[in-house]
Amino acid sequence: MRGAPNAISQIESAIQSGEIAGLNAPGGGLDVNKLRDFIDRLSQTAFAMQGTFDLGKYLTGLRQFGTGASASSMDFLTAELPSLMRVMQESRAGTALASLDQLMLSPPPTTRNHRFLDEQKRIGIRDHNGHLVNEREYLSDRMAWYTDVMVPAFAKHGITSRESITNELNLLFSRSTVQRLGASLSADAELYSREIARNRGQQAQGDAPLMNYLQNAPGAQFAAFTESWRAFEAVTSQALMVPVVKSVQLITSAFNDITRYVQQHPDDIRQFGNDIHGLVTMLSTIAGAIGSVLNVIPAPIRRILESTAVTAAAGAAAGSVIPVAGTGAGAAGGAATGLVLGVWNEANHQANRISAMQTAPGGSAASQHVGTANISLNLNGREIATAVQDVQFRQAQQDMRASGTAPDVIQHPQVPGRAIGR
């Protein structure tokens, strides 16, 4: 219950406490059955006291108690004494009990201490011959004797308050340790009563609650996990553990190499970070500038420029990886291609927009009150619209010749007096 590191020490303390308690067989040897019962009861009391009971400290207090423990009952040793030790501290309780035995069990006080004997007779804890009242009960259970003999004796003489009991104890006993023991038994009577009743109740339930706790405690679960892992490692053996260990070693080695490189080349790592930061800053600036410029350019021209810029960037990237071409050549070629594609796409976009406006419900484009802008775009000295019309006209002629639905004046030129196509 107190953890594995001192578990063996706790067990040794319990066995030694049993030996001090005089758990002997008739022949003088250790009675194993009594010892087992003693340890079981102590364990159940420790469980009832929620782990505040330390068998090592209990052993220390029992040693201070000395030979008086050998005549004490099992109930006193395992239910009452642990509570007394917890309240008074272990060694103090043991010393106080030993001192009480010396005062109560030795011959009646001598003439030098005759006043203590007189007071003990007067109060009623010794008879007129000086013998201790209920000595047999005293030997078996000191706390029960105090309750059955001293408390009624105090009450008979009107000694019930804390102050009056303390004053009376000073007159009964010559040692301060015994006086403190009596004061504790009187002042903390209710506390002792509750703790002792709890300890006895736990002992009455037997080992089942304690065993259930130990099996389900976090420490027990962790121990079970550890044993399961050991069994797993033994079963899988080298078949699994060798590659797993090698993988862990490789990962460890990689991290060590990276750490060593960073330690040896701090400037390189710092420069790499600065380069990344500079590149991001430059791209952000360029993007902002492009956005500002494009915001003031008309939409048709902006779309053509965007196509040119995108294709130029792609060409530059391709030229940087293609041997001989070069980034500059790739960018120039990409820009020219993007310009042509942009112009072509924009012409188609404008034609589709006008066609959609003419076919829209409510009339022609003129009836829609849509304002138009007169924009003239030139390519190689010619208007783009005229160039597009020429291309469309030549395509129509090609279609007519291919289908045979019109005379081919190109293949058969006209001659005066000759029919077309002949």
ChimeraX attribute file (.defattr): number of C-alpha atoms within 10 A of each C-alpha:
attribute: neighborCount
match mode: 1-to-1
recipient: residues
	/A:1	17
	/A:2	13
	/A:3	10
	/A:4	12
	/A:5	8
	/A:6	12
	/A:7	12
	/A:8	11
	/A:9	12
	/A:10	21
	/A:11	14
	/A:12	15
	/A:13	20
	/A:14	24
	/A:15	17
	/A:16	17
	/A:17	25
	/A:18	26
	/A:19	17
	/A:20	19
	/A:21	24
	/A:22	20
	/A:23	22
	/A:24	18
	/A:25	12
	/A:26	8
	/A:27	7
	/A:28	9
	/A:29	11
	/A:30	15
	/A:31	16
	/A:32	13
	/A:33	12
	/A:34	16
	/A:35	21
	/A:36	15
	/A:37	13
	/A:38	21
	/A:39	19
	/A:40	18
	/A:41	24
	/A:42	23
	/A:43	22
	/A:44	26
	/A:45	28
	/A:46	23
	/A:47	20
	/A:48	20
	/A:49	18
	/A:50	10
	/A:51	12
	/A:52	12
	/A:53	20
	/A:54	17
	/A:55	22
	/A:56	19
	/A:57	18
	/A:58	24
	/A:59	23
	/A:60	16
	/A:61	24
	/A:62	29
	/A:63	21
	/A:64	21
	/A:65	25
	/A:66	16
	/A:67	15
	/A:68	22
	/A:69	26
	/A:70	19
	/A:71	15
	/A:72	18
	/A:73	15
	/A:74	21
	/A:75	17
	/A:76	18
	/A:77	22
	/A:78	23
	/A:79	24
	/A:80	23
	/A:81	23
	/A:82	28
	/A:83	25
	/A:84	23
	/A:85	19
	/A:86	16
	/A:87	15
	/A:88	16
	/A:89	15
	/A:90	25
	/A:91	19
	/A:92	21
	/A:93	26
	/A:94	27
	/A:95	20
	/A:96	23
	/A:97	23
	/A:98	22
	/A:99	20
	/A:100	23
	/A:101	19
	/A:102	12
	/A:103	18
	/A:104	19
	/A:105	13
	/A:106	10
	/A:107	10
	/A:108	17
	/A:109	15
	/A:110	10
	/A:111	9
	/A:112	7
	/A:113	12
	/A:114	12
	/A:115	15
	/A:116	20
	/A:117	21
	/A:118	17
	/A:119	17
	/A:120	22
	/A:121	19
	/A:122	15
	/A:123	19
	/A:124	19
	/A:125	24
	/A:126	21
	/A:127	14
	/A:128	13
	/A:129	8
	/A:130	15
	/A:131	16
	/A:132	18
	/A:133	17
	/A:134	14
	/A:135	16
	/A:136	11
	/A:137	17
	/A:138	21
	/A:139	17
	/A:140	20
	/A:141	21
	/A:142	21
	/A:143	19
	/A:144	14
	/A:145	18
	/A:146	18
	/A:147	14
	/A:148	14
	/A:149	18
	/A:150	18
	/A:151	16
	/A:152	17
	/A:153	18
	/A:154	18
	/A:155	13
	/A:156	12
	/A:157	11
	/A:158	11
	/A:159	17
	/A:160	15
	/A:161	12
	/A:162	12
	/A:163	11
	/A:164	12
	/A:165	21
	/A:166	19
	/A:167	13
	/A:168	18
	/A:169	20
	/A:170	16
	/A:171	16
	/A:172	21
	/A:173	22
	/A:174	15
	/A:175	14
	/A:176	13
	/A:177	19
	/A:178	24
	/A:179	21
	/A:180	18
	/A:181	20
	/A:182	23
	/A:183	19
	/A:184	17
	/A:185	19
	/A:186	20
	/A:187	15
	/A:188	13
	/A:189	13
	/A:190	11
	/A:191	13
	/A:192	20
	/A:193	12
	/A:194	11
	/A:195	19
	/A:196	23
	/A:197	13
	/A:198	16
	/A:199	24
	/A:200	18
	/A:201	15
	/A:202	22
	/A:203	23
	/A:204	11
	/A:205	11
	/A:206	13
	/A:207	14
	/A:208	10
	/A:209	13
	/A:210	20
	/A:211	12
	/A:212	10
	/A:213	13
	/A:214	15
	/A:215	12
	/A:216	11
	/A:217	13
	/A:218	11
	/A:219	15
	/A:220	16
	/A:221	13
	/A:222	12
	/A:223	13
	/A:224	13
	/A:225	12
	/A:226	12
	/A:227	12
	/A:228	12
	/A:229	12
	/A:230	11
	/A:231	12
	/A:232	11
	/A:233	14
	/A:234	11
	/A:235	11
	/A:236	11
	/A:237	11
	/A:238	12
	/A:239	10
	/A:240	11
	/A:241	13
	/A:242	12
	/A:243	11
	/A:244	12
	/A:245	12
	/A:246	11
	/A:247	12
	/A:248	12
	/A:249	12
	/A:250	12
	/A:251	12
	/A:252	11
	/A:253	12
	/A:254	12
	/A:255	12
	/A:256	12
	/A:257	12
	/A:258	11
	/A:259	12
	/A:260	11
	/A:261	13
	/A:262	14
	/A:263	11
	/A:264	10
	/A:265	11
	/A:266	10
	/A:267	11
	/A:268	12
	/A:269	13
	/A:270	11
	/A:271	11
	/A:272	11
	/A:273	12
	/A:274	12
	/A:275	12
	/A:276	11
	/A:277	11
	/A:278	12
	/A:279	12
	/A:280	12
	/A:281	12
	/A:282	12
	/A:283	11
	/A:284	12
	/A:285	12
	/A:286	12
	/A:287	11
	/A:288	12
	/A:289	11
	/A:290	12
	/A:291	11
	/A:292	11
	/A:293	10
	/A:294	16
	/A:295	10
	/A:296	9
	/A:297	12
	/A:298	9
	/A:299	12
	/A:300	16
	/A:301	16
	/A:302	16
	/A:303	18
	/A:304	19
	/A:305	19
	/A:306	16
	/A:307	21
	/A:308	23
	/A:309	18
	/A:310	15
	/A:311	24
	/A:312	25
	/A:313	18
	/A:314	18
	/A:315	25
	/A:316	23
	/A:317	17
	/A:318	18
	/A:319	21
	/A:320	17
	/A:321	12
	/A:322	12
	/A:323	8
	/A:324	9
	/A:325	14
	/A:326	16
	/A:327	19
	/A:328	15
	/A:329	17
	/A:330	22
	/A:331	24
	/A:332	18
	/A:333	17
	/A:334	24
	/A:335	23
	/A:336	16
	/A:337	16
	/A:338	24
	/A:339	21
	/A:340	15
	/A:341	16
	/A:342	22
	/A:343	22
	/A:344	14
	/A:345	16
	/A:346	17
	/A:347	16
	/A:348	11
	/A:349	13
	/A:350	12
	/A:351	12
	/A:352	12
	/A:353	11
	/A:354	13
	/A:355	13
	/A:356	13
	/A:357	18
	/A:358	16
	/A:359	11
	/A:360	12
	/A:361	9
	/A:362	10
	/A:363	11
	/A:364	15
	/A:365	16
	/A:366	10
	/A:367	10
	/A:368	13
	/A:369	8
	/A:370	8
	/A:371	7
	/A:372	6
	/A:373	5
	/A:374	5
	/A:375	7
	/A:376	9
	/A:377	12
	/A:378	12
	/A:379	11
	/A:380	7
	/A:381	7
	/A:382	11
	/A:383	12
	/A:384	17
	/A:385	14
	/A:386	11
	/A:387	14
	/A:388	12
	/A:389	11
	/A:390	12
	/A:391	11
	/A:392	12
	/A:393	12
	/A:394	11
	/A:395	11
	/A:396	12
	/A:397	15
	/A:398	12
	/A:399	13
	/A:400	14
	/A:401	15
	/A:402	11
	/A:403	9
	/A:404	9
	/A:405	9
	/A:406	12
	/A:407	14
	/A:408	16
	/A:409	11
	/A:410	10
	/A:411	9
	/A:412	11
	/A:413	11
	/A:414	13
	/A:415	9
	/A:416	5
	/A:417	6
	/A:418	9
	/A:419	8
	/A:420	12
	/A:421	13
	/A:422	9
